[in-house]
């Protein structure tokens, strides 16, 4: 019987992951990581662990999380970027903390309730999309290292949500019908501006809305309140729908224009990682430019060891600096980086 440590977050997915592994004969332990000060679900995690009859551990990583995730999120917004904090949290905080605890407990295998898959071929571990395409989280996990993937299991990775909830009922798990969280964990009300303000936000000052032809057409509430592609909440009556097409941090200006101005066929990305060191200097693949993007075919050209240019076969809407571009070969993740 193998030992395995499961990250139990207090939600139904991670709880069912632990239940499935216990049914499969693993000696399961659960761990809850206190990360965001604004959100503590350790009570739900503890109750789930008790019902499952597994060992349960709690450890506090709030200060480290604040620096590695919250502060980085704010700093990137202050640069005019639109970061996805889950991506760098998984790489630098959540999974390293999980493995740190596993090592402390002398447990080699770990698991989470993510929707994705892992397989090994030729000594290389590959992340792949979930067969449940509506819940697939491979985009958020693309930066996990080979060492992490080799010790990681996703027990519910290909399940649909209805089946997960049925298993929770079967296992008498208290959170069987708990709603999925839709917010960033440290921004539970969806308003991230106070978080940025805590880090010396100068982008909260009012400034000009500027049309794409250079005309000043109104006043904005602060650059940090807007994202590329945004239409709602601009408060400007115009002859056609207006969208945020860019941000000028130095000039404290939000650039507005037509929907078609949001489309482009290229991007550059940096801090690129690959699942294999054998990637050619030019390759074809499918790429996603945000979590909800359906993906599009493109040609990727390496500029340096960790920077690339990407040319899409067709124009893509609202490619946003700070988000990730993730490369796929069919269902398999082959790499990705941060959009410049």
LINRASUL-V932061 format. One record per backbone hydrogen bond with DSSP energy under -1.0 kcal/mol. NH is the residue of the N-H (numbers start at 1). CO is the residue of the C=O. Records with the same first field share a line. If there is no record, write none. Layout:
NH->CO ; CO
This chain:
4->27
5->109
6->29
7->111
8->31
15->11
16->12
17->13
18->14
19->15
20->16
21->17
22->18
23->19
24->20
25->22
26->21
27->2
28->26
29->4
30->55
31->6
32->57
34->59
39->36
45->41
46->42
47->43
48->44
49->45
50->46
51->47
52->48
53->49
54->49
57->30
59->32
61->34
65->61
66->62
67->63
68->64
69->65
70->65
71->66
73->69
74->70
75->71
76->72
77->73
78->74
80->77
81->76
82->321
87->84
89->85
90->86
91->87
92->88
93->89
94->89
95->90
97->93
98->94
99->95
100->96
101->97
102->98
103->99
104->100
105->101
107->102
110->151
111->5
112->153
117->128
119->126
121->124
124->121
126->119
128->117
129->331
133->131
135->132
137->115
144->141
149->145
150->146
151->148
152->149
153->110
157->154
159->156
164->160
165->161
166->162
167->163
168->164
169->165
170->166
171->167
172->169
173->168
176->173
178->175
187->184
190->187
196->192
197->193
198->194
199->196
200->197
209->218
210->254
211->215
212->256
214->211
217->209
220->207
224->203
225->222
226->223
229->244
230->227
243->257
244->230
245->255
246->255
248->253
253->248
254->208
255->246
256->210
257->243
261->258
262->259
263->260
264->316
267->310
269->308
270->338
272->306
273->336
275->334
283->300
285->298
286->328
287->296
288->326
293->290
296->287
298->285
299->311
300->283
301->309
302->281
303->307
304->307
308->269
309->301
310->267
311->299
312->265
313->297
316->264
318->262
322->339
323->320
325->337
326->288
327->335
328->286
329->332
332->329
333->127
334->327
335->327
336->273
337->325
338->270
339->323
340->268
